[in-house]
């Protein structure tokens, strides 16, 4: 993956399992938040899986589409594009019906100091969407941040672990889950809640954050010494396939990679690939935000790209001046302020 076109193709390459699962899924797929970090590649993945299968469903992409040219690009690739702000009640009412809804809308970066807006987007708005699409299956993106920091020796939080969000962002995301569960119970809406952390590709993610610091000679903070990462293409695939798992109460699924990634070792590997010696600060804390996604791996197999491969691709991309999204994960924050 050396160009944006190659990266986009890899992100949107469907597995045989996804093609088969979408063949079993009746009706159109409506993707809310199609212009965000995950949205465009998820739309393309759904289009490609549909084209490779036996169905003739529509893939409907909904977003404000603030990125110039994105709406036209998705339209040219076969999506039904609906420019709309789903936070507007009138626009929400006017959205087309669909048997399947993927809800990607959320707020994280820049939320410190704007907590009221964070809670509106992450907690109130999902309830409005769930009420509007009460007769649909809904797969809603959540986050592993709903869990507390856990000992790095614990293996990570499972879906049965107690929640314990740290900070307004994480609390508002747990609020999203609680509100969606309310509407699932009230209306019988089938739902799946995807607790994701941390999705990575070559333009953003934990590995990009580390590569940029190493290349710039900036110190890498080791306090959060262990992380989970997962190839975004896998996360997108699981999100789409989870529509078949949707139920009442909602089906909860952790989505991340099977490996525990050492920040120190990842930085050293990136440094070797970049020809730069990493600079470190601090020491590894005994706890971190970690998820156990073994249920996901039993259902859908392991991610197609390993961390070692991702490190190699990321180093080459960053060193070569590949385009970046400019959205740091702030994974090292331990106080929940993003």
Rosetta blueprint (number, residue, H / E / L):
1 X L
2 X L
3 X L
4 X H
5 X H
6 X H
7 X H
8 X H
9 X H
10 X H
11 X H
12 X L
13 X L
14 X L
15 X L
16 X H
17 X H
18 X H
19 X H
20 X H
21 X H
22 X H
23 X H
24 X L
25 X L
26 X L
27 X L
28 X L
29 X E
30 X E
31 X E
32 X E
33 X L
34 X L
35 X L
36 X L
37 X L
38 X L
39 X H
40 X H
41 X H
42 X H
43 X H
44 X H
45 X H
46 X H
47 X H
48 X H
49 X H
50 X H
51 X H
52 X H
53 X L
54 X L
55 X L
56 X L
57 X L
58 X L
59 X E
60 X E
61 X E
62 X E
63 X E
64 X L
65 X L
66 X L
67 X L
68 X L
69 X L
70 X H
71 X H
72 X H
73 X H
74 X H
75 X H
76 X H
77 X L
78 X L
79 X L
80 X E
81 X E
82 X E
83 X E
84 X L
85 X L
86 X L
87 X L
88 X L
89 X H
90 X H
91 X H
92 X H
93 X H
94 X H
95 X L
96 X L
97 X L
98 X L
99 X L
100 X E
101 X E
102 X E
103 X E
104 X L
105 X L
106 X L
107 X L
108 X L
109 X L
110 X L
111 X L
112 X L
113 X L
114 X L
115 X H
116 X H
117 X H
118 X H
119 X H
120 X H
121 X H
122 X H
123 X H
124 X H
125 X H
126 X H
127 X H
128 X H
129 X H
130 X H
131 X H
132 X H
133 X L
134 X L
135 X L
136 X L
137 X E
138 X E
139 X E
140 X E
141 X E
142 X E
143 X E
144 X H
145 X H
146 X H
147 X E
148 X L
149 X L
150 X E
151 X E
152 X L
153 X L
154 X L
155 X L
156 X L
157 X E
158 X L
159 X L
160 X L
161 X L
162 X L
163 X E
164 X L
165 X L
166 X L
167 X H
168 X H
169 X H
170 X H
171 X H
172 X H
173 X H
174 X H
175 X H
176 X H
177 X H
178 X H
179 X H
180 X H
181 X H
182 X H
183 X H
184 X H
185 X H
186 X H
187 X H
188 X L
189 X L
190 X L
191 X E
192 X E
193 X E
194 X E
195 X E
196 X E
197 X L
198 X L
199 X E
200 X E
201 X L
202 X L
203 X L
204 X L
205 X L
206 X H
207 X H
208 X H
209 X H
210 X H
211 X H
212 X H
213 X H
214 X H
215 X H
216 X H
217 X L
218 X L
219 X E
220 X E
221 X E
222 X L
223 X L
224 X L
225 X L
226 X E
227 X E
228 X L
229 X L
230 X E
231 X E
232 X H
233 X H
234 X H
235 X H
236 X H
237 X H
238 X H
239 X H
240 X H
241 X H
242 X H
243 X H
244 X H
245 X H
246 X L
247 X E
248 X L
249 X L
250 X L
251 X E
252 X E
253 X E
254 X E
255 X E
256 X L
257 X L
258 X L
259 X L
260 X L
261 X E
262 X E
263 X H
264 X H
265 X H
266 X H
267 X H
268 X H
269 X H
270 X H
271 X H
272 X H
273 X H
274 X H
275 X L
276 X L
277 X L
278 X L
279 X E
280 X E
281 X E
282 X L
283 X L
284 X L
285 X L
286 X L
287 X E
288 X E
289 X L
290 X L
291 X E
292 X L
293 X L
294 X H
295 X H
296 X H
297 X H
298 X H
299 X H
300 X H
301 X L
302 X L
303 X L
304 X L
305 X L
306 X L
307 X H
308 X H
309 X H
310 X H
311 X H
312 X H
313 X H
314 X H
315 X H
316 X H
317 X H
318 X H
319 X H
320 X L
321 X L
322 X L
323 X L
324 X L
325 X L
326 X L
327 X L
328 X L
329 X L
330 X L
331 X L
332 X L
333 X L
334 X L
335 X L
336 X L
337 X L
338 X L
